[in-house]
Amino acid sequence: MSEKKKKIKVKFTRGDFLTIFGAAAGSVVVAQAVTTGPLSPFNSMLQGQIEGDYEHLHHHGGNVHWGMVIDLDRCIGCEYCVRACSATNDVATDKTWNIVVPEETSTEASFYFSRPCLHCQDAPCVEVCPVGATYVRDDGIVMMNYDRCIGCRYCEVACPYDARKFNWDERTDTNPYIPTWGIAEVDRRPRGVVEKCTFCSHRIDAGLDTGLVPGVDPEATPACVNICPVGARTFGNLADPESEVSKLIEANATIRLREELGTEPSVYYIPPKEGL
């Protein structure tokens, strides 16, 4: 019987930059990350989810929970994920939904940390929204209803991962990533709303409607996953033990950011190896 992988708790030390520390034997990994900002009011927020407007959404039923595994040891910092996401979702260059930042382990080994929205199942952003504009779908994706959003930015403040961006101005810019890195597949968001990564839900929904499998068929898979030249990102159904994401989590020591807050993120990280 294989040794059961270790569970790891994560603590932030500054805004969405992850520093991972490996233990001496190399079999135990401790992760530490930090955040600045007003997080303390949200440490105990574990109320039920606020229900949003589900009428316009696809419902495919079954045991589905979409999630992602990011292998930090593979990531080369090329930022292809940032560019493909920004093109596909027509995101402003100063409000990218994905980030890639250089980091070091405790032994000063270099690696790159990347982060989309983590699609928390007990999401502080959902709990603070006064109008139900942000909500968790029944397949685990945290979504925004831009028609409901009143621009209060409570969700932006509540997010422990800095994964939300507010549109201060109406977009009139030309997206520099189009068409080199993709074609816009969704409409631009209006002025005065908060926006975020959706796991390319439009692809997932359209793909399922035509019999495609997200995480397997590129047309139904998030753009950031498809574009990665080294396979650092894997997407799929966390509720399916036979999916590639489930197998990666079973086979590797993984971490989830700020897991001690009870947010239940849907993104798992395989930590980088320590340098010699």
C-alpha positions as CSV (number, residue, x, y, z in Angstrom):
1,M,0.0,0.0,0.0
2,S,1.4,3.4,-1.0
3,E,2.1,5.9,1.7
4,K,-0.8,8.3,2.2
5,K,0.1,11.8,1.0
6,K,0.4,14.5,3.7
7,K,-2.1,17.3,4.2
8,I,-0.6,20.8,4.3
9,K,-1.9,23.9,5.8
10,V,-1.1,27.3,4.2
11,K,-0.7,30.7,5.7
12,F,-0.3,33.9,3.9
13,T,2.5,36.4,4.5
14,R,1.9,38.9,1.6
15,G,-0.6,39.4,-1.1
16,D,-1.0,36.3,-3.3
17,F,2.7,35.6,-3.4
18,L,3.5,32.1,-2.4
19,T,6.7,31.0,-0.7
20,I,7.0,27.3,-0.2
21,F,9.3,25.7,2.3
22,G,10.4,22.1,2.0
23,A,11.3,19.9,5.0
24,A,14.7,18.2,5.4
25,A,13.8,14.8,4.1
26,G,12.0,16.1,1.1
27,S,8.9,14.2,1.9
28,V,7.2,16.8,4.1
29,V,6.3,20.1,2.5
30,V,5.3,23.2,4.4
31,A,3.8,26.1,2.5
32,Q,3.6,29.6,3.6
33,A,2.1,32.6,1.9
34,V,1.1,36.0,3.1
35,T,-1.5,38.6,2.4
36,T,-1.8,42.2,3.2
37,G,-5.1,43.9,3.6
38,P,-8.1,43.6,5.9
39,L,-8.4,39.8,6.2
40,S,-9.2,39.4,9.9
41,P,-12.9,40.2,9.6
42,F,-13.3,37.2,7.3
43,N,-11.4,34.5,9.3
44,S,-14.6,33.2,10.9
45,M,-16.9,33.6,7.9
46,L,-18.4,30.2,7.3
47,Q,-22.0,31.1,6.7
48,G,-24.1,29.4,4.0
49,Q,-23.7,30.5,0.4
50,I,-25.8,33.4,-0.9
51,E,-27.8,32.1,-3.8
52,G,-27.4,34.0,-7.1
53,D,-29.4,34.1,-10.3
54,Y,-29.1,30.6,-11.7
55,E,-31.8,30.9,-14.4
56,H,-29.4,31.7,-17.2
57,L,-26.9,29.0,-16.3
58,H,-26.5,25.6,-17.7
59,H,-27.2,22.7,-15.3
60,H,-25.8,19.4,-16.3
61,G,-26.3,17.6,-13.0
62,G,-24.3,14.6,-11.7
63,N,-21.4,14.5,-9.5
64,V,-19.3,17.4,-10.9
65,H,-16.8,19.7,-9.2
66,W,-14.5,21.5,-11.6
67,G,-11.0,22.2,-10.3
68,M,-7.4,22.7,-11.3
69,V,-4.0,21.4,-10.3
70,I,-0.9,23.7,-10.8
71,D,2.5,22.1,-10.7
72,L,4.8,24.8,-9.5
73,D,7.8,22.6,-10.2
74,R,6.9,22.6,-13.9
75,C,5.9,26.3,-14.4
76,I,8.6,28.2,-16.3
77,G,7.1,31.7,-15.9
78,C,6.4,32.2,-19.6
79,E,3.1,33.9,-18.8
80,Y,1.4,32.2,-21.7
81,C,-1.5,31.5,-19.3
82,V,-1.9,35.2,-18.6
83,R,-1.9,36.2,-22.2
84,A,-4.3,33.4,-23.4
85,C,-6.7,34.2,-20.6
86,S,-6.6,37.9,-21.3
87,A,-7.3,37.3,-25.0
88,T,-10.0,34.7,-24.6
89,N,-11.9,36.7,-21.9
90,D,-10.9,40.2,-23.3
91,V,-9.3,41.2,-20.0
92,A,-7.6,44.6,-19.6
93,T,-3.8,44.2,-19.3
94,D,-3.7,46.1,-16.0
95,K,-6.4,43.8,-14.5
96,T,-5.3,40.3,-15.4
97,W,-7.3,37.4,-14.0
98,N,-4.2,35.2,-13.9
99,I,-0.9,36.2,-12.4
100,V,2.6,34.7,-12.6
101,V,5.3,35.9,-10.1
102,P,8.9,34.7,-9.4
103,E,9.5,33.2,-5.9
104,E,12.0,31.3,-4.0
105,T,11.9,28.3,-1.6
106,S,13.4,28.4,1.8
107,T,16.7,27.2,0.3
108,E,16.6,30.0,-2.3
109,A,15.6,27.7,-5.2
110,S,13.8,29.8,-7.8
111,F,10.3,28.9,-9.0
112,Y,7.2,30.7,-10.4
113,F,3.9,31.0,-8.6
114,S,0.8,31.4,-10.7
115,R,-2.8,32.0,-9.6
116,P,-6.2,32.1,-11.2
117,C,-9.4,32.6,-9.2
118,L,-9.3,29.6,-6.8
119,H,-13.1,29.1,-7.0
120,C,-13.7,28.6,-3.3
121,Q,-16.6,26.4,-2.1
122,D,-17.1,28.5,1.0
123,A,-16.1,31.8,-0.6
124,P,-15.9,35.0,1.4
125,C,-16.7,37.0,-1.7
126,V,-20.0,35.2,-2.0
127,E,-20.8,35.7,1.7
128,V,-20.3,39.5,1.7
129,C,-22.1,40.3,-1.5
130,P,-25.3,42.2,-0.5
131,V,-27.2,41.5,-3.7
132,G,-26.2,37.9,-4.6
133,A,-24.2,39.0,-7.7
134,T,-21.5,36.5,-6.9
135,Y,-22.4,32.9,-6.2
136,V,-21.1,29.3,-6.4
137,R,-22.6,27.2,-9.2
138,D,-23.6,23.6,-8.5
139,D,-20.5,22.5,-10.4
140,G,-18.2,24.5,-8.1
141,I,-17.5,27.5,-10.3
142,V,-17.7,30.9,-8.6
143,M,-19.5,33.2,-11.0
144,M,-20.5,36.9,-11.3
145,N,-23.8,38.2,-12.4
146,Y,-22.8,41.6,-13.9
147,D,-26.4,42.8,-14.2
148,R,-26.8,42.4,-10.4
149,C,-23.4,43.8,-9.4
150,I,-23.7,47.3,-7.7
151,G,-20.0,47.9,-7.6
152,C,-19.7,48.0,-3.8
153,R,-16.4,46.0,-4.0
154,Y,-17.1,44.1,-0.8
155,C,-16.2,40.9,-2.7
156,E,-12.9,42.4,-3.8
157,V,-12.0,43.3,-0.2
158,A,-13.1,39.9,1.2
159,C,-11.2,37.8,-1.3
160,P,-8.0,36.4,0.5
161,Y,-6.3,35.9,-2.8
162,D,-6.6,39.2,-4.6
163,A,-8.4,37.4,-7.5
164,R,-11.0,40.1,-8.2
165,K,-10.6,43.3,-10.2
166,F,-12.9,46.4,-10.4
167,N,-13.7,48.2,-13.6
168,W,-13.2,51.9,-12.8
169,D,-13.7,53.0,-16.4
170,E,-15.4,52.0,-19.5
171,R,-13.2,49.9,-21.7
172,T,-12.1,51.6,-25.0
173,D,-8.7,50.1,-25.3
174,T,-7.4,47.6,-27.9
175,N,-6.5,44.3,-26.4
176,P,-2.8,43.7,-27.4
177,Y,-3.1,39.9,-26.9
178,I,-5.8,39.6,-29.6
179,P,-5.4,37.8,-32.0
180,T,-1.9,36.5,-31.3
181,W,-3.0,34.7,-28.1
182,G,-6.6,34.1,-28.9
183,I,-9.9,35.7,-29.9
184,A,-12.3,37.2,-27.4
185,E,-15.0,34.6,-26.7
186,V,-17.1,36.7,-24.2
187,D,-18.3,40.3,-24.0
188,R,-16.3,43.0,-22.1
189,R,-17.6,43.7,-18.7
190,P,-19.2,47.1,-18.1
191,R,-17.9,50.0,-16.0
192,G,-18.6,49.7,-12.3
193,V,-18.5,46.0,-11.8
194,V,-16.0,43.5,-10.3
195,E,-14.7,40.8,-12.6
196,K,-12.7,37.6,-12.2
197,C,-11.6,34.3,-13.7
198,T,-14.5,32.0,-14.5
199,F,-12.5,28.8,-15.4
200,C,-13.7,29.7,-18.9
201,S,-17.2,28.6,-18.0
202,H,-18.5,29.5,-21.4
203,R,-16.3,26.8,-22.9
204,I,-17.2,24.3,-20.2
205,D,-21.0,24.8,-20.7
206,A,-20.8,24.8,-24.5
207,G,-18.6,21.8,-24.5
208,L,-20.8,19.8,-22.2
209,D,-23.8,20.7,-24.4
210,T,-22.0,19.0,-27.4
211,G,-20.6,16.0,-25.6
212,L,-17.1,17.3,-24.9
213,V,-15.2,16.6,-21.7
214,P,-13.6,19.6,-19.9
215,G,-10.0,19.0,-19.2
216,V,-9.8,16.4,-22.0
217,D,-11.2,18.2,-25.0
218,P,-9.4,21.6,-25.6
219,E,-12.6,23.3,-26.8
220,A,-14.2,22.7,-23.4
221,T,-11.1,23.4,-21.3
222,P,-9.9,26.8,-19.9
223,A,-7.6,28.7,-22.2
224,C,-4.8,28.9,-19.6
225,V,-4.6,25.1,-19.4
226,N,-4.6,24.6,-23.2
227,I,-1.8,27.2,-23.8
228,C,0.7,26.0,-21.2
229,P,3.8,24.7,-23.1
230,V,5.0,22.5,-20.2
231,G,1.7,21.1,-18.9
232,A,1.9,22.9,-15.5
233,R,-1.9,23.3,-15.3
234,T,-4.4,20.4,-15.3
235,F,-8.1,20.8,-15.3
236,G,-10.9,18.4,-14.6
237,N,-13.6,17.0,-12.3
238,L,-12.4,16.8,-8.7
239,A,-15.4,14.6,-7.9
240,D,-14.3,11.9,-10.4
241,P,-11.5,9.8,-8.9
242,E,-10.5,8.7,-12.4
243,S,-10.0,12.3,-13.7
244,E,-6.4,13.5,-14.2
245,V,-6.7,16.2,-11.5
246,S,-7.9,13.6,-9.0
247,K,-5.0,11.3,-9.9
248,L,-2.5,14.1,-9.5
249,I,-3.8,15.0,-6.1
250,E,-3.8,11.4,-5.0
251,A,-0.2,10.9,-6.2
252,N,1.4,14.1,-4.9
253,A,1.7,16.1,-1.8
254,T,-0.5,19.2,-2.6
255,I,-1.4,22.5,-0.9
256,R,-4.3,24.8,-1.1
257,L,-3.8,28.5,-0.3
258,R,-5.2,29.7,3.0
259,E,-6.9,26.4,3.6
260,E,-7.1,27.3,7.3
261,L,-9.8,29.9,6.5
262,G,-12.2,27.2,5.5
263,T,-12.6,28.6,2.0
264,E,-12.2,25.2,0.3
265,P,-10.4,26.4,-2.8
266,S,-10.8,24.3,-6.0
267,V,-7.2,24.9,-7.1
268,Y,-4.5,22.6,-5.7
269,Y,-0.7,23.2,-6.0
270,I,2.1,20.7,-6.3
271,P,5.0,22.5,-4.5
272,P,8.4,23.0,-6.2
273,K,11.3,20.8,-5.2
274,E,13.9,22.2,-2.9
275,G,17.2,23.2,-4.4
276,L,20.4,21.4,-3.3
